[in-house]
């Protein structure tokens, strides 16, 4: 048997979406509601493995757009075959938007001249690298 005259109020279920994932954790303070078991948190990251065009260009449209006016921080990393020692540069072209980001991949062949101890760089006819790992982060 409980010894209080009025039992404590049972919190009601929340009827709003939970906040987005934060950069650091925090303890909630609202004890009048509880989160439903099947709730989700919005991600601050979009990520994908993509294939660029033969000229090294790629326009990535995010699977889920960021909020209006959000300019994400975008980057890409080229994927090359084992043993490839070429210099690969992935750059963001133009300012990303909340729905897409444009990339340009450039590849430079390295040729070592053993007799002179020099490394000579040359630009191939096409980038040769077709896959990139791209990521967009909400600021």
C-alpha positions in Angstrom: 0.0 0.0 0.0 1.3 3.4 -1.0 1.4 6.2 1.7 0.5 9.3 -0.3 -3.0 10.7 -0.6 -2.8 11.6 -4.3 -0.9 9.4 -6.7 1.7 11.2 -8.9 0.4 12.3 -12.3 1.3 9.9 -15.2 3.0 11.8 -18.0 1.2 12.1 -21.3 2.8 11.0 -24.6 4.5 13.6 -26.7 2.7 14.8 -29.8 5.7 16.5 -31.4 8.8 15.1 -33.2 11.9 14.9 -31.0 14.7 17.4 -31.6 17.4 16.7 -34.1 20.5 14.9 -33.0 22.7 17.4 -31.1 26.5 17.7 -31.1 26.6 16.9 -27.4 24.1 15.2 -25.1 21.8 17.0 -22.6 19.4 15.8 -20.0 15.8 16.7 -20.8 13.8 18.7 -18.2 10.2 18.2 -19.3 8.7 15.6 -16.9 5.1 16.1 -18.0 5.5 14.1 -21.3 7.3 11.0 -22.4 8.7 9.9 -25.8 6.8 7.2 -27.6 8.8 4.0 -28.2 8.9 4.4 -32.0 10.2 8.0 -32.1 13.1 8.9 -34.3 15.7 11.8 -34.4 16.6 13.7 -37.5 20.2 13.1 -38.7 22.6 16.1 -39.2 24.5 14.0 -41.8 23.9 12.9 -45.4 26.3 10.4 -46.8 26.6 8.2 -49.9 28.9 6.3 -52.2 28.4 7.8 -55.7 29.7 7.4 -59.2 31.0 10.5 -61.0 30.7 11.2 -64.7 33.6 10.4 -67.1 34.8 14.1 -66.9 35.0 13.9 -63.1 31.9 16.0 -62.4 29.1 15.0 -60.1 26.0 16.7 -58.8 24.8 15.1 -55.6 21.1 15.6 -54.6 20.7 14.6 -51.0 18.3 11.8 -50.2 16.7 14.1 -47.6 17.0 17.9 -48.0 18.3 20.0 -45.1 16.0 22.7 -43.7 15.4 25.9 -45.8 18.4 28.2 -45.8 20.8 25.6 -44.4 24.1 25.5 -46.2 25.8 22.2 -45.3 29.5 21.5 -45.1 30.3 19.1 -47.9 33.3 17.0 -48.7 34.2 14.0 -50.9 36.9 11.4 -50.9 37.9 9.5 -54.1 38.0 5.7 -54.1 40.8 4.2 -56.2 42.0 0.7 -56.8 44.6 -0.9 -54.6 48.1 0.1 -55.7 47.1 3.3 -57.4 49.5 6.1 -56.5 48.0 8.9 -58.6 47.2 12.2 -57.0 43.5 12.7 -56.8 41.8 16.0 -55.9 38.1 16.3 -55.1 36.7 19.8 -54.9 33.3 21.4 -54.2 32.1 23.5 -57.1 30.0 26.5 -56.2 28.2 26.9 -52.9 26.2 23.9 -51.7 22.5 24.3 -51.2 20.1 22.6 -48.8 19.2 20.2 -51.6 22.5 19.5 -53.5 26.2 19.9 -53.9 28.4 19.8 -57.0 31.8 18.1 -57.1 34.7 17.9 -59.5 37.3 15.2 -59.3 40.7 15.6 -60.9 43.3 12.9 -61.2 47.0 13.3 -61.9 49.3 10.5 -62.9 52.7 10.2 -61.1 55.6 8.9 -63.0 58.9 8.3 -61.3 62.1 8.9 -63.3 64.4 6.6 -61.5 67.6 7.8 -63.1 67.1 11.4 -62.0 65.1 10.7 -58.8 62.2 13.0 -59.9 58.5 12.5 -59.9 56.7 13.9 -62.9 53.0 14.7 -62.8 50.8 14.4 -65.9 47.1 14.9 -66.4 45.3 11.8 -67.9 42.7 12.1 -70.7 39.9 11.3 -68.2 39.9 11.2 -64.4 39.8 7.4 -64.3 38.4 7.4 -60.8 34.7 6.9 -60.9 33.6 6.4 -57.3 33.5 8.9 -54.5 32.4 8.8 -50.9 30.5 12.1 -50.2 29.3 13.6 -47.0 27.2 16.7 -46.1 27.1 17.9 -42.5 24.5 20.3 -41.0 26.5 23.2 -39.5 
